Amino acid sequence: MREISAQKVTEVVKKLCIRANCYLPEDVKKRIEDLHDAEPWPQAREILERIIENYQLAESGDRPICQDTGLACVFLKIGQDVHINGDLTEAINEGVRQGYTEGYLRKSVVRDPLDRVNTGDNTPAMIYYDIVPGDKLEITVAPKGAGSENMSQIKMLKPSDGVEGVKDFVLWAVENAGPNPCPPIVVGVGVGGTFDKAAYLAKKALTRDLNEHNPNPMWADLEKELLEKINASGIGPQGLGGKTTALSVNIEQFPAHIASLPVAVNINCHVARHEKEVI
């Protein structure tokens, strides 16, 4: 059994919170730059230039890419041969607390959905635990802003709706979102499981490298088809027209009940932030 201290977890989460908010992943930057070069609409091209300039300035000055530094969504892959020496949940929240304070990041969490009193330190984090073989601990921090999160959707389709029902719902969700999630967006789609599992899959899909496709060829083809249709919608960067509405469509699927076809769409803005470290 491998021991990992809670203090080490706190240190890593702190670092990832700051880095994720100030540096876009290389795959996201490359996709934006490629789409900028291919964008024929002058106004859309100019907006993409401003987006590129923004993340370059953020990198050069260690500044947040966006003023909404988001809820800290933390994904854990915990090796079954790992023992955390201390309270893992508290260690993560302490890392968020330190990262958002020392990194001068906006604190956006309220203690209760109705009384709306700010917790003052951006905790608690939204934590997702996954037990896997091995003796490593993988931590991914993905800050999620409200503008894109508020545009996400979930629906319990009938099995008879099939693949066309899935397509229609995803396209409806993106069109309904319009300019609100600050396109170009990344579209995370979760299909299967239960009501809550589908939503988790959709959010997890947003942490995937944009150059990686679903390993199942059928789902990979569906990702490509949906991306083409979304980019043909004309919404464009910031909703002002053009062919660059989405950077990617990432689908994750899971077995489901014979009577269910849950589908969730979790949308991310072009500031598709996520940083990972393995301990």
Residue pairs with C-beta under 8 A, 6 or more apart in sequence:
1 81
1 82
1 83
1 135
2 79
2 81
2 82
2 83
2 135
3 83
3 85
4 82
4 83
4 84
4 85
4 137
4 279
5 84
5 85
5 86
6 84
6 85
6 86
6 87
6 88
6 90
6 91
7 86
7 91
8 279
9 84
9 86
9 88
9 91
9 92
9 95
9 137
9 139
9 279
10 91
10 92
10 94
10 95
10 98
11 95
12 95
12 139
12 277
12 279
13 72
13 74
13 91
13 92
13 94
13 95
13 96
13 99
13 125
13 139
13 141
14 95
14 96
14 98
14 99
14 102
15 99
15 277
16 95
16 99
16 139
16 140
16 141
16 275
16 276
16 277
17 72
17 95
17 96
17 99
17 100
17 103
17 105
17 141
17 143
18 62
18 99
18 102
18 103
18 105
19 275
20 141
20 142
20 143
20 273
20 274
20 275
21 64
21 65
21 66
21 69
21 70
21 103
21 105
21 143
21 273
22 58
22 59
22 62
22 63
22 64
22 65
22 103
23 55
23 58
23 59
23 65
23 275
24 55
24 58
24 65
24 271
24 272
24 273
25 209
25 272
25 273
25 274
25 275
27 209
27 210
27 211
28 186
28 210
28 247
28 270
28 272
29 52
29 55
31 210
31 247
31 248
32 48
32 51
32 52
32 184
32 247
32 270
33 52
35 48
35 184
35 244
35 247
36 45
36 48
36 49
36 52
36 244
38 244
39 45
39 48
39 237
39 242
39 243
39 244
40 242
40 243
41 236
41 241
41 242
41 243
43 240
43 241
43 242
44 236
44 237
44 240
44 241
44 242
44 243
44 244
45 242
47 236
47 237
47 238
47 240
47 242
48 184
48 237
48 244
51 237
51 270
54 65
55 65
55 271
57 63
58 64
58 65
64 105
64 106
65 271
65 273
66 145
66 269
66 271
67 106
68 106
68 108
68 145
68 146
68 147
69 100
69 105
69 106
69 108
69 122
69 143
69 145
70 108
70 143
70 144
70 145
70 146
70 273
71 108
71 109
71 122
71 125
71 126
71 143
71 144
71 146
71 149
72 96
72 99
72 100
72 122
72 123
72 125
72 126
72 141
72 143
73 125
73 126
73 128
73 141
73 142
73 143
73 144
73 203
74 92
74 96
74 125
74 126
74 127
74 128
74 139
74 140
74 141
74 142
75 128
75 130
75 139
75 140
75 142
75 204
75 207
76 88
76 92
76 127
76 128
76 129
76 130
76 137
76 138
76 139
76 140
77 130
77 132
77 136
77 137
77 138
78 84
78 129
78 130
78 131
78 132
78 137
79 132
79 133
79 134
79 135
79 136
79 137
80 131
80 132
80 133
80 134
81 133
81 134
81 135
82 134
82 135
82 136
82 137
84 91
84 137
89 127
92 125
92 127
93 123
93 124
93 125
96 121
96 122
96 123
96 124
96 125
97 121
97 122
97 123
99 105
100 106
100 107
100 121
100 122
101 121
105 122
106 122
107 118
107 119
107 120
107 121
107 122
108 118
108 122
108 146
109 118
109 119
109 121
109 122
109 123
109 124
110 116
110 117
110 118
110 119
111 117
111 118
111 119
126 144
128 200
128 203
128 204
136 278
136 279
137 278
137 279
138 276
138 277
138 278
138 279
139 276
139 277
139 278
139 279
140 207
140 274
140 275
140 276
141 274
141 275
141 276
142 203
142 206
142 207
142 273
142 274
143 273
144 203
144 268
145 269
145 271
147 180
147 181
147 182
147 269
148 181
148 182
148 185
148 267
148 268
148 269
149 266
149 267
150 180
150 181
151 173
151 176
151 177
151 180
151 181
151 267
152 173
152 199
152 202
152 264
152 265
152 266
152 267
153 169
153 172
153 173
153 176
153 264
153 265
154 195
154 198
154 199
154 202
154 262
154 263
154 264
154 265
155 169
155 262
155 263
155 264
156 195
156 260
156 261
156 262
157 165
157 166
157 169
157 261
157 262
157 263
158 165
158 261
159 258
159 259
159 260
159 261
161 261
162 261
163 222
165 261
165 263
166 189
166 191
166 222
166 261
166 263
167 222
167 225
167 226
167 229
169 263
169 265
170 187
170 189
170 226
170 249
170 263
170 265
171 226
171 229
171 230
171 233
173 265
173 267
174 185
174 187
174 230
174 233
174 235
174 245
174 246
174 265
174 267
175 233
175 235
177 185
177 267
178 235
178 239
179 235
179 238
179 239
179 240
180 239
181 267
181 268
181 269
182 238
182 269
182 270
182 271
183 235
183 236
183 237
183 238
183 239
183 244
183 245
183 246
183 269
183 270
184 237
184 244
184 245
184 246
184 247
184 270
185 245
185 246
185 247
185 267
185 268
185 269
185 270
186 206
186 210
186 246
186 247
186 248
186 249
186 250
186 267
186 268
186 270
186 272
187 226
187 227
187 230
187 246
187 248
187 249
187 250
187 265
187 266
187 267
187 268
188 201
188 202
188 203
188 204
188 205
188 206
188 250
188 252
188 265
188 266
188 267
188 268
189 201
189 202
189 205
189 226
189 249
189 250
189 251
189 252
189 263
189 264
189 265
189 266
190 197
190 198
190 199
190 200
190 201
190 202
190 203
190 204
190 205
190 251
190 252
190 253
190 254
190 262
190 263
190 264
190 266
191 198
191 201
191 251
191 252
191 253
191 254
191 256
191 261
191 262
191 263
191 264
192 198
192 201
192 253
192 254
192 255
192 256
192 261
192 262
193 200
193 201
193 254
193 255
193 256
193 262
194 256
194 257
194 260
194 262
195 262
197 254
197 262
198 254
198 262
198 263
198 264
199 264
199 266
201 252
201 253
201 254
201 264
202 252
202 264
202 265
202 266
203 266
204 252
205 250
205 251
205 252
205 266
206 250
206 266
206 268
206 272
206 274
207 274
207 276
208 250
210 247
210 248
210 250
210 272
213 220
213 223
213 224
214 220
214 222
214 223
214 250
214 251
214 252
214 253
216 253
219 251
219 253
222 251
223 248
223 249
223 250
223 251
224 249
226 249
227 246
227 248
227 249
230 245
230 246
230 249
231 243
231 244
231 245
231 246
232 243
233 245
234 241
234 242
234 243
234 245
235 241
235 245
236 242
236 243
236 244
236 245
237 244
237 245
237 270
247 270
247 272
256 262
